[in-house]
């Protein structure tokens, strides 16, 4: 009898090839691939500084390793493990708000945080089992490459808190909201959980959390992928619902001939002013940035700008391989080039790109909002009088260009 194991050997082949690509990219800058035990983030700490071949290899490794483990493990074990995954973010919130990474910064120790020592040890042991922190001897922990991102000085710690506090709290009420709809919560799990709308509830960490999110997902791509350098002096970009404006701040730091009008809700704009005064006071002094209070659902964007920018979550609809082609058309007839993962991976790279789909759930749970596929986004903008021009690939933050019809 001949047994066909190609479905798992193909995965190991993909992993081995991708690992060699990773090694080669690090060798090109004179470094070995850093281990988890090092505290050095390495030369490729943000997506916009990561070579294309390395980024592709990382996606394949993440997707193939997950698919391989799910394939060979007993299904019941996989499903139960997935059902327990909420415990990890709960523990992440504890250690981040207690600033455990800060306490461990200089030396391994039994973290002294004012929390119950025995319970904190158990929390850290779970996280160390998931490779965040390292238990160097029983009850004694040290930082590693991952836990360093939880330092209070790193904005990533703020997005971790938002996702493991507000977002996790809301997700616990998703089932209740779907099964027992109520006019009181407007179909929003977060409102059912807290009694507040998200923007009435969120704390001062929200603007900083958006900086952390941008650092992880590649906010710096905006300055690189579009031909800003060829735009006339004083060209103005309106950053609609831009939060504290950290994305467009990065843009005008690279292209100082561009001006920004930042629009968001009044309370967010007040926080944004403080952020710019701290991080880029020269832009305020030279009047390269203006602040305009704005309600996305009631007001119109300021007139007279050359560009209008807003951050919209776009998901990939290529979970079914037979439904797409490498070069094809979106459902509305617009030519689109899809990046399809090599077989036998899920065509959308599965776990390697799951964060976009998880963000879609976060938007649903916090705001009753949603991400859209590119064809859906193109059709939506068409109904608003905008014509799709071009998709600029930019990691997780692809830039989609539209022009008035």
C-alpha positions in Angstrom: 0.0 0.0 0.0 1.3 3.4 -0.9 0.7 6.2 1.6 0.5 9.8 0.5 2.2 12.1 3.0 2.9 14.9 0.5 0.5 17.2 2.5 3.0 17.3 5.4 6.3 16.9 3.5 5.3 19.9 1.3 4.9 21.9 4.5 8.3 20.9 5.8 9.9 21.8 2.4 8.3 25.2 2.5 9.6 25.7 6.0 13.2 24.6 5.2 13.3 26.9 2.1 12.0 29.8 4.0 14.4 29.3 6.9 17.3 29.5 4.4 15.9 32.7 3.1 15.8 34.1 6.6 19.4 33.1 7.3 20.5 34.7 4.0 18.8 38.0 4.7 20.4 38.3 8.1 23.8 37.3 6.7 23.5 40.1 4.1 23.6 42.6 7.0 26.4 40.7 8.8 24.2 39.1 11.5 23.0 35.7 12.7 19.3 35.3 13.2 18.7 36.4 16.9 17.5 33.9 19.4 14.6 34.4 21.7 16.9 34.9 24.6 18.6 38.0 23.3 17.2 41.4 24.2 18.3 43.0 21.0 15.3 43.5 18.6 17.6 43.1 15.6 18.0 45.1 12.4 14.4 44.3 11.1 12.3 45.7 13.9 9.6 47.3 11.9 7.8 46.1 8.7 8.9 49.0 6.5 12.6 48.1 7.2 12.2 44.4 6.4 13.4 43.1 3.1 10.7 41.7 0.8 12.2 38.2 0.7 12.5 38.1 4.5 8.9 39.3 5.0 7.7 36.6 2.6 9.8 33.9 4.4 8.4 34.9 7.7 4.8 34.6 6.4 5.5 31.1 5.0 7.1 29.9 8.3 4.3 31.2 10.4 1.6 29.7 8.1 3.3 26.4 7.5 4.4 25.7 11.1 0.8 26.3 12.3 -0.7 24.2 9.5 1.8 21.4 10.2 1.1 21.3 13.9 -2.7 21.5 13.4 -2.4 18.6 10.9 -0.4 16.2 13.0 -2.0 16.9 16.4 -5.2 15.2 17.5 -8.2 17.4 16.5 -9.6 17.4 20.0 -6.3 18.7 21.4 -6.2 21.5 18.9 -9.7 22.6 19.5 -9.4 22.5 23.3 -6.1 24.4 23.1 -7.8 27.1 21.0 -10.6 27.4 23.5 -8.0 28.1 26.2 -6.2 30.8 24.3 -8.1 33.6 26.1 -6.0 32.9 29.2 -2.9 34.2 27.5 -4.2 37.7 26.8 -5.6 37.9 30.3 -2.1 37.2 31.6 -0.6 39.7 29.2 -2.7 42.4 30.6 -1.7 41.6 34.2 2.1 41.7 33.4 1.9 44.7 31.2 -0.1 46.9 33.6 2.1 45.7 36.5 5.2 46.7 34.4 6.8 43.3 35.0 9.1 43.8 32.0 10.4 47.1 33.5 11.0 45.3 36.8 13.0 42.6 35.1 15.0 45.0 32.9 18.4 44.8 34.7 18.4 41.3 36.1 16.4 38.1 36.5 14.3 38.0 39.7 11.2 36.9 41.3 9.1 39.9 40.1 8.2 42.2 43.0 5.1 44.0 41.8 2.8 44.2 44.8 0.7 41.4 43.3 0.3 38.0 44.9 3.7 36.4 44.3 2.4 32.9 43.9 -0.3 33.8 41.3 2.1 36.1 39.4 4.6 33.2 39.2 1.9 31.1 37.6 1.0 33.8 35.2 4.6 34.3 34.1 5.1 30.6 33.8 2.2 30.4 31.3 3.7 33.3 29.3 7.1 31.8 29.4 5.7 28.5 28.0 4.5 30.7 25.1 8.0 32.1 24.8 7.3 35.5 26.4 9.7 36.0 29.3 12.1 33.2 30.4 12.1 31.2 33.6 15.8 30.9 34.4 15.2 28.9 37.6 12.0 28.0 39.6 10.1 31.2 40.3 12.8 33.4 38.8 12.1 35.1 35.5 14.0 37.2 33.0 13.1 39.3 29.9 13.7 38.0 26.4 13.3 39.4 22.9 9.5 39.2 23.1 8.9 40.5 26.6 11.0 43.6 25.8 8.1 44.8 23.7 6.1 45.1 27.0 8.3 47.8 28.5 6.3 50.8 29.4 8.6 52.9 27.2 7.4 51.0 24.1 4.1 52.0 22.6 3.4 48.4 21.7 2.7 47.9 25.4 -0.3 50.3 25.1 -1.8 48.4 22.1 -1.3 45.2 24.1 -3.3 46.7 27.0 -6.1 47.9 24.7 -6.4 44.5 23.0 -6.3 42.5 26.2 -8.6 44.8 28.2 -11.3 46.7 26.2 -11.2 44.2 23.3 -11.1 41.1 25.3 -13.8 42.4 27.6 -16.0 43.1 24.6 -15.4 39.7 22.9 -16.7 37.9 26.0 -20.1 39.4 25.2 -20.1 38.6 21.4 -22.2 35.4 21.8 -24.8 37.2 24.1 -25.1 40.1 21.7 -25.7 37.8 18.7 -28.1 35.4 20.4 -30.0 37.9 22.4 -30.1 41.3 20.5 -31.0 44.4 22.5 -31.7 47.9 21.5 -29.9 49.0 24.6 -26.5 48.0 23.2 -27.1 48.6 19.5 -25.6 45.2 18.7 -22.2 46.2 20.1 -20.7 43.7 22.5 -18.5 46.4 24.1 -21.5 48.5 25.0 -23.2 45.5 26.5 -20.1 44.7 28.5 -19.5 48.2 29.9 -22.6 50.3 29.3 -20.5 52.8 27.3 -19.6 53.4 23.6 -16.0 52.8 23.0 -15.0 56.4 22.4 -16.8 57.5 25.6 -14.9 54.8 27.6 -11.4 54.6 26.2 -8.6 55.8 28.4 -5.7 58.1 27.6 -3.6 55.1 26.4 -5.7 54.9 23.2 -3.6 57.4 21.1 -0.4 55.8 22.3 -1.9 52.4 21.5 -2.4 53.5 17.9 1.3 54.4 17.7 2.1 50.9 18.9 -0.2 49.4 16.3 1.4 51.5 13.6 4.8 50.3 14.6 3.8 46.7 14.4 1.8 46.9 11.1 4.1 49.3 9.2 2.9 52.9 9.4 6.2 54.0 7.8 5.2 52.4 4.5 3.0 55.4 3.7 6.0 57.6 3.2 7.7 55.1 1.0 5.2 53.6 -1.4 3.6 56.7 -2.9 5.5 59.3 -5.0 5.3 62.1 -2.4 8.6 63.5 -3.4 7.3 64.5 -6.8 4.3 66.4 -5.3 4.4 70.2 -5.3 5.5 72.1 -2.2 2.8 72.6 0.4 0.6 69.9 -1.0 -1.8 69.1 1.8 -3.1 65.8 3.0 -6.2 65.6 5.1 -5.8 62.8 7.7 -9.5 61.8 8.3 -10.1 60.2 11.6 -6.4 60.0 12.0 -6.3 59.7 15.8 -3.2 61.5 17.1 -1.8 61.7 13.6 1.2 59.4 14.1 1.0 58.0 10.6 1.0 61.4 8.8 3.6 62.7 11.3 5.9 60.0 10.0 5.0 61.1 6.4 6.0 64.7 6.9 9.1 63.9 8.8 10.3 62.1 5.6 8.7 64.6 3.2 8.7 68.0 5.0 7.3 69.8 1.9 3.9 68.1 2.6 1.4 69.7 5.0 -1.2 67.9 7.2 -4.7 68.7 8.3 -5.6 66.3 11.1 -9.3 65.6 11.7 -10.8 63.5 14.5 -13.3 63.9 17.4 -12.7 66.9 19.6 -11.4 64.9 22.6 -9.0 63.0 20.3 -7.7 66.2 18.7 -6.8 67.6 22.1 -4.7 64.6 22.8 -3.2 64.8 19.3 -2.1 68.4 20.0 -0.2 67.3 23.0 1.3 64.4 21.0 2.6 66.7 18.3 3.9 69.2 20.8 6.0 66.4 22.2 7.0 64.4 19.2 7.2 67.0 16.4 6.9 70.6 17.8 8.6 72.0 14.7 5.6 71.1 12.6 3.3 73.2 14.8 5.7 76.1 14.9 6.1 76.1 11.1 2.4 75.5 10.6 2.9 72.3 8.7 0.0 70.7 10.7 -3.5 72.0 11.5 -6.0 70.4 13.8 -9.7 70.2 12.9 -12.4 68.7 15.2 -14.5 66.3 13.2 -17.2 63.7 13.6 -16.8 61.0 10.9 -20.5 60.3 10.7 -21.8 63.9 10.8 -19.2 66.2 9.3 -17.5 66.5 5.9 -13.8 66.6 5.5 -12.2 70.0 5.1 -12.2 71.3 1.6 -9.3 72.3 -0.5 -6.8 69.5 0.4 -4.8 67.8 -2.4 -5.1 64.3 -0.7 -7.6 62.7 1.7 -6.2 59.8 3.7 -8.0 57.5 6.1 -7.1 54.1 7.5 -9.5 51.4 6.6 -9.1 47.7 7.4 -9.1 45.6 4.2 -9.3 41.8 4.4 -8.4 39.2 1.9 -11.2 37.0 0.5 -8.8 34.3 -0.8 -9.5 31.5 1.7 -10.9 29.4 -1.1 -8.1 28.7 -3.6 -10.5 27.9 -6.4 -12.2 31.3 -6.1 -9.2 33.3 -7.1 -6.3 33.4 -9.6 -2.9 34.9 -9.2 -3.8 37.5 -11.8 -7.5 38.1 -12.0 -10.3 40.5 -11.5 -12.2 41.7 -8.5 -15.9 41.0 -8.5 -16.6 44.5 -9.9 -14.4 43.9 -12.9 -11.4 45.9 -11.7 -8.0 44.3 -12.4 -6.4 43.1 -9.1 -3.2 41.1 -8.5 -3.6 38.7 -5.6 -0.7 37.3 -3.6 -1.6 33.7 -3.3 0.4 31.5 -0.8 2.1 28.4 -2.2 0.2 25.1 -1.8 -0.7 23.4 0.5 -1.0 26.6 2.6 -4.3 28.4 2.8 -4.2 30.9 -0.1 -4.5 33.8 2.3 -1.5 32.5 4.3 -3.7 31.4 7.2 -2.1 32.2 10.6 0.5 34.4 9.0 -2.2 37.0 8.1 -4.8 36.2 10.8 -4.2 39.5 12.5 -6.3 41.3 9.8 -9.2 39.0 10.5 -8.8 39.3 14.2 -8.9 43.1 13.8 -12.2 42.7 11.9 -13.6 40.9 15.0 -12.2 43.7 17.2 -13.9 46.3 15.1 -17.2 44.4 15.3 -16.9 43.9 19.1 -15.9 47.5 19.9 -17.7 49.5 17.3 -20.1 47.3 15.3 -17.8 48.2 12.4 -16.1 45.9 9.9 -13.2 45.3 7.6 -14.0 44.8 3.9 -12.4 42.9 1.1 -10.8 44.9 -1.6 -13.7 44.4 -4.1 -16.2 45.4 -1.4 -14.1 48.5 -0.6 -13.8 49.4 -4.3 -17.6 49.1 -4.7 -18.3 51.1 -1.6 -16.1 54.0 -2.8 -17.6 53.7 -6.3 -21.0 54.4 -4.7 -19.5 57.5 -3.1 -18.3 58.8 -6.5 -14.7 57.5 -6.3 -12.8 55.5 -8.9 -10.2 52.9 -8.0 -6.8 53.8 -9.4 -4.1 51.6 -7.9 -3.1 49.4 -5.0 0.3 50.1 -3.5 1.6 47.1 -1.5 2.7 48.1 1.9 2.8 45.1 4.3 -0.4 45.1 6.4 -1.1 48.7 5.5 -1.6 48.6 1.7 -2.4 52.0 0.3 -5.4 52.1 -2.0 -5.7 55.2 -4.3 -9.0 56.6 -5.5 -9.9 59.7 -7.6 -13.2 61.5 -8.0 -15.3 60.2 -10.9 
